[in-house]
Amino acid sequence: MRVAGITQAQPGDVTFVANARYLPQLAATRASAVIVGRTNGVETRPGCALLYTDDPYSAFARAVALFAPAAAPAHGVDPLASISPDAAIGADASIGPFVTNGAGAAIGARTAVYPSVVVGAGAQVGDDCIIHPHVSIRERVVIGNRVTLHEGVVVGSDGFGFARQKDGTHLKIPQRADVVIEDDVEIGANSTIDRPAVGETRIGAGTKIDNLVHVAHGVTVGRRVLLAAQVGIAGSTTIEDDVMMAGQTGVTGHVRVGRGAVVGAKSAVLQSVDPGAFVTGHPAIPHAAWRRASMLFRRLPSFRKRVEALEQRIAELEEKLAAWQGPPTDR
């Protein structure tokens, strides 16, 4: 038995319907069981068991975990790993080949570190974490418990800080402060979390970050925040709890995005956003205002033609008026 999409499912498979728009496809599915919502109006489906739940999407996620569990690596330290003599490795941890563990670094119990991961000197990784291949955890970074870092993540890279000199050159500002990733955070492939010169960069508990996201130096990201792919957050910005930011959103530095705010895709946040607000656009403004502005924007070509026609009409009327009045006379 496996879990599959409603159109790909075969006899013996389990599928789900979480969105009402997919209900018409239910009649043609070949799945043996379908997870459906209690209130979607589906009462029977010949030859198919209906599993009712209040939250089909969450039930589907649990079914995937049940029927397709991730393969766990073997416990212990691979002979090809390079582990500092004073590094601490927790009970039942898995350290893959070509892992480098720096001086004083600590790996928690039951944490899996896949091949070619670099854990810098003094870094701390908590219990039950999953660190996928080619992750770089820089020196003194603190990673909480049950954190997942996908391929290519860099935590603790230098923040982008330079002081312009009188001769036009740029003097690098040393980035030596702290980076903290709290419990239950997941960070997608090739995302980067920068360290600041002073203070700290912090990712709050339960936050989920997609691929190719950049969190700059000194940023504070709250709890349970969702950051979609290619979000970029400039330095010293605060993202409060429960914020959702859609793909390719950019946030300027030194602003605050209030708790529970939603930022639409490809938006540019250039000033602070109130808690609970829904903003979109460039620059980001309340979503309803942006929709009205977008409608007007699409009509600009027709507006231009109307203005040009009106200008031509006015010019013609002025010519007729001048002809009617005749040439000026000397008095």
C-alpha positions, 0 to 999 in steps of 0.5 A: 500500500502507498499514498498517492495523488487522486489521479495517480492512485491505483488499487490498494493506494490511499489518496485524499481530497482537501480542496473542494475543487478536486471533488469531481475527480473523486468519481474517477479515482482508482484508489482503494481509500480516500481521506475526505473532510467531514463537511464536503458532502461526500457520502458514498463512493462505490468500491472505495472506502471513505476515511472522514476527518476534520483536517484531510491535509494533515491526515494525509501528511500523517499517512505519508509518514506512516506508509513511506517512512524515511530511511534512517542512517546507521548509528555511530561515526563513519570511519571517513568522518573527521571528528575533533578529539574534544567534540561531543557526540550524543547517544545514537547519533549518526555521523556520515562519511566526510563529515567534519566536526570542529573543535568543541562542537557538539552533536545531540542524541539521535541526530543524523548528520549526512555526508560532507557536512561541516560543523564548525568549532564550538557549534552546538546541534541539538537532539533528533536533528536531521542535517542533510548533505553539504550543509555548513554550520559555521563556528559557534552557531546554536541549533535547537532540537528536532531541526531539519537542514536540507542540502546546501544550507549555510548557517552562520555565513558572514553578514554583508557589512562594509564601511565605505572609505574615503578612497571609495574602497570598502572595509569589511566589518567583521561578522563575529556575533551569534546565530541561534536556530530554535527547536522544530525549525526546517530550512530548505535547500540552499538557504542562508542564515547570516551572522551579524557583527553584533547582537544575534540572528535568531530563527524562532521555534516552529518556523519553516523556511523554503529553498533559496531563502536569504535571512541577513545579519541581525534579523529576528524571525519569530515563531511559526513563521512561513517563508516561501522560496526566494524570500530575502530579508535585509539586515536588522529586520524583525519578523514577528510570530505567525507571519507568512511571506509568499515567494520572491518577497523582499523586505528592506532592513530595519523594519518590523513585520507584525504578528500574523501579517501576510505578504503576497508573492513578489512584494517589496516591503519597504516599511513596517507592516501592521500585525494581521495585515495582508499586503502585496505589491511593489511597494507593498500596500494593503492587498485590497488597495493593490488590487484596485491599483492593478485594475487601473494599471491594466487600463492605462493604455486605454486611458492614454488613447482617451487622453490623446484623443481629448488633446486632439479634440481640444486642439481642433476646438482651439483652432476653430475658436481662433478662426471664428474670432478672427485676427486680432485688431489694433486699438 
